[in-house]
């Protein structure tokens, strides 16, 4: 499930994600089922792996990057992560935009078309909640501020710009977001829908309730004035806080492993601030 964060600040764009991949394994039945007897209950167990790379970067476009969360892989029999597709994506980028610096919108469209094609060719499911989601961020040539786009594969593949106006700064995050929602937004994102069902509210009243809660409970963070380092610290904190909270919860602990962070600026382009490295046997003894 993961937790991915994209942050548009006045000084740069921050992309951050954890490293956990969660798969669900089905245990085989403990014993044969005899005629006329009930089947043993199916047991589903989550399996977690903490070394996935969710920051995506094509070398030929040094001022653009992406973070992914949601569905962990494309393909049923031969699953591949989004990161494993980077060589093919770069080949397409170089073919369609040879030697050209792309706009963030152009890159988001190419990325969306690429992964939508892979999703379709592998006959992946299209039900709600099964998307592979991308947050694409970066700088256009000459742009004073960065840009962010959100993409849902396969259910909403058209890139949608977030924090779109020039002076609109803030964070976009997704995945297992309930703790970040409560801390920054002031309430769990599921609350308006739960209140609507419990109180029989129409959609207009539900939306009014959500706006009222945001206006009164949202943590007052002056995003437009935060230095780049503070933005990096905040993104890391939200992911690390979620990892620590999940140590004690009953449920899917879908956020874990190292926290990878990259910063994109107009002058320096894509820079990895912290990223896990391949390591040998010595690290097991630490």
C-alpha positions in Angstrom: 0.0 0.0 0.0 2.8 2.4 0.9 2.8 6.1 1.6 4.0 8.5 -1.2 4.4 12.2 -0.8 4.9 15.0 -3.3 5.5 18.5 -2.0 5.4 21.7 -4.0 7.4 24.4 -2.2 8.6 27.8 -3.3 12.2 26.5 -3.4 11.7 23.1 -5.0 9.7 19.9 -5.4 10.1 17.1 -2.9 9.3 13.5 -3.7 9.3 10.9 -0.9 8.2 7.3 -0.3 8.8 4.3 1.9 10.2 1.0 0.6 7.6 -1.6 1.6 5.7 -3.9 -0.8 2.8 -5.8 0.7 1.5 -9.0 -1.0 -1.3 -11.2 0.2 -0.8 -15.0 0.3 -3.6 -17.5 0.5 -2.9 -20.5 2.7 -4.0 -23.9 1.3 -6.8 -25.8 3.1 -5.4 -27.7 6.1 -7.3 -30.9 5.2 -9.4 -32.3 2.3 -13.0 -31.4 2.4 -15.4 -34.4 2.8 -18.8 -34.4 1.1 -21.4 -32.7 3.2 -18.9 -30.9 5.5 -18.2 -27.2 5.5 -15.0 -26.0 3.9 -12.2 -24.8 6.2 -11.9 -21.1 6.3 -9.5 -19.4 3.9 -6.6 -17.7 5.6 -5.1 -14.6 4.0 -1.7 -13.5 5.2 0.1 -10.3 4.3 3.8 -10.7 3.2 6.0 -7.7 3.3 9.3 -6.8 1.6 11.2 -3.7 2.5 13.5 -2.9 -0.5 11.2 -1.6 -3.2 12.2 1.6 -5.1 9.3 4.0 -5.6 11.1 7.1 -6.7 11.3 7.1 -10.5 13.7 9.2 -12.6 14.6 9.2 -16.3 18.2 10.4 -16.7 17.5 12.3 -20.0 15.0 14.5 -18.1 16.9 15.8 -15.2 14.3 18.3 -14.0 11.4 15.8 -13.6 10.7 12.9 -11.3 7.9 10.8 -9.9 6.9 8.7 -6.9 4.5 5.8 -7.1 2.3 4.0 -4.6 -0.8 1.8 -4.6 -0.6 -1.4 -6.7 2.9 -2.8 -6.3 3.3 -4.4 -9.7 1.9 -5.0 -13.1 1.3 -8.5 -14.3 -0.1 -11.6 -12.7 2.2 -14.4 -13.8 5.3 -12.2 -14.4 4.8 -9.2 -12.2 7.0 -6.2 -12.6 7.3 -3.1 -10.4 7.1 0.4 -11.9 10.8 0.9 -11.2 11.7 -2.1 -13.3 10.1 -0.5 -16.4 12.3 2.6 -16.3 14.6 1.5 -19.1 11.7 1.0 -21.5 10.1 4.3 -20.4 13.4 6.1 -21.0 13.6 4.6 -24.5 10.2 6.0 -25.3 11.0 9.4 -23.9 14.2 9.6 -25.9 12.4 8.5 -29.1 9.5 10.9 -28.8 11.5 13.9 -27.4 15.0 13.4 -28.7 17.4 15.9 -27.0 14.5 18.0 -25.8 13.7 19.1 -22.3 10.1 18.1 -21.7 7.5 20.0 -19.8 6.2 18.3 -16.7 2.8 18.0 -18.3 4.4 16.3 -21.4 6.3 13.8 -19.2 3.2 13.0 -17.1 1.3 12.2 -20.3 4.0 10.0 -21.7 4.4 8.2 -18.3 0.6 7.7 -18.1 0.3 6.4 -21.6 3.2 4.0 -21.1 1.9 2.4 -17.9 -1.7 2.4 -19.1 -0.5 0.3 -22.1 1.4 -2.1 -19.8 -1.6 -2.4 -17.5 -3.9 -3.2 -20.4 -1.6 -5.6 -22.1 -1.3 -7.6 -18.9 -5.1 -7.8 -18.4 -4.8 -6.2 -15.0 -7.9 -5.6 -12.9 -9.8 -2.3 -13.2 -11.9 -2.3 -10.0 -11.8 0.6 -7.6 -8.9 0.8 -5.2 -6.6 -1.3 -7.4 -4.8 1.6 -9.1 -1.1 2.1 -9.5 -0.8 5.8 -8.7 1.9 8.3 -9.7 2.8 11.8 -8.5 4.9 13.5 -11.2 6.8 16.6 -10.2 9.4 18.9 -11.7 10.2 22.2 -13.4 9.4 23.5 -16.9 12.2 25.4 -18.6 12.2 28.9 -17.2 9.5 28.1 -14.7 9.7 30.0 -11.4 7.8 27.3 -9.4 7.5 23.6 -9.9 4.5 21.6 -11.0 2.8 18.5 -9.7 0.5 16.0 -11.6 -1.5 13.0 -10.2 -2.2 9.9 -12.3 -4.3 6.8 -11.5 -3.7 3.7 -13.6 -6.0 2.4 -14.9 -9.1 4.3 -13.5 -8.1 7.9 -14.1 -5.1 8.0 -16.4 -5.4 11.6 -17.5 -2.8 13.6 -15.5 -4.5 16.1 -13.2 -2.4 19.1 -12.0 -2.3 19.6 -8.2 -1.4 22.9 -6.5 -1.8 24.3 -9.9 -1.7 28.1 -9.5 1.6 29.8 -9.3 1.4 30.7 -5.7 -0.3 27.5 -4.6 2.0 25.4 -2.4 1.5 22.3 -0.3 1.6 18.5 -0.2 -0.1 15.7 -2.0 0.0 12.3 -0.4 -1.6 8.9 -0.8 -1.6 5.2 0.1 -2.0 4.4 3.8 -2.6 8.0 4.6 -4.8 7.9 7.7 -2.2 9.0 10.2 -0.9 11.8 7.9 -4.5 12.8 7.3 -5.2 13.1 11.0 -2.0 14.9 11.8 -2.0 17.4 9.0 -5.6 17.6 7.8 -7.1 17.3 11.3 -9.2 14.3 10.6 -9.3 10.9 8.9 -10.1 11.3 5.2 -12.9 8.7 5.6 -14.8 10.8 8.1 -17.0 12.8 5.7 -18.2 9.7 4.0 -18.9 7.9 7.3 -20.8 11.0 8.6 -22.8 11.1 5.4 -23.9 7.4 5.9 -24.6 7.7 9.6 -26.5 11.1 9.4 -28.1 10.4 6.0 -26.5 13.6 4.5 -26.8 14.4 0.8 -23.6 15.1 -1.2 -23.8 18.8 -0.8 -24.0 18.6 3.0 -21.2 16.1 3.1 -19.0 18.4 1.0 -19.9 21.3 3.3 -19.0 19.3 6.3 -15.7 18.4 4.8 -14.9 22.0 4.0 -15.9 23.0 7.6 -13.7 20.4 9.2 -10.7 21.4 7.0 -11.2 25.1 7.8 -11.2 24.5 11.5 -9.0 21.4 12.1 -6.3 21.6 9.5 -2.8 22.1 11.0 -1.7 25.6 10.3 1.5 25.1 8.3 2.7 28.1 6.2 3.7 26.1 3.2 4.5 29.2 1.2 7.3 30.2 3.6 8.9 26.8 4.5 12.6 26.5 3.5 13.4 23.5 1.4 15.0 21.7 4.3 11.9 22.0 6.4 9.8 20.6 3.5 12.2 17.6 3.3 12.0 17.1 7.1 8.2 17.2 7.1 7.9 14.6 4.3 10.3 12.3 6.1 8.5 12.8 9.4 5.1 11.9 8.0 6.4 8.6 6.5 8.5 7.7 9.5 5.6 8.5 11.9 3.3 6.2 9.9 5.9 3.4 10.0 6.3 3.8 13.8 2.5 3.9 14.4 2.0 0.8 12.4 4.2 -1.1 14.9 1.2 -1.2 17.2 -1.9 -1.4 15.0 -4.0 -4.4 14.1 -4.3 -4.4 10.3 -2.1 -4.2 7.3 1.3 -2.7 8.1 1.9 -1.5 4.6 4.4 1.3 5.2 8.0 0.4 6.1 11.6 0.1 5.2 13.9 2.9 4.2 12.5 6.4 3.4 13.8 7.5 0.0 13.7 11.2 -0.7 14.6 13.3 -3.8 14.5 17.1 -4.4 14.0 18.8 -7.7 15.0 22.4 -8.2 15.2 24.6 -11.3 19.0 25.1 -10.9 20.1 21.6 -9.8 17.4 19.3 -11.2 16.7 15.9 -9.6 18.9 15.2 -6.6 18.6 12.2 -4.3 18.7 13.4 -0.7 18.6 9.9 0.8 18.3 6.6 -0.9 18.8 3.0 0.2 21.8 1.2 -1.4 22.5 -2.4 -2.3 24.6 -4.0 0.4 26.4 -7.2 1.0 26.4 -9.8 3.8 28.3 -7.5 6.3 25.1 -5.5 6.9 23.3 -8.5 8.3 25.6 -8.6 11.3 24.8 -5.0 12.4 
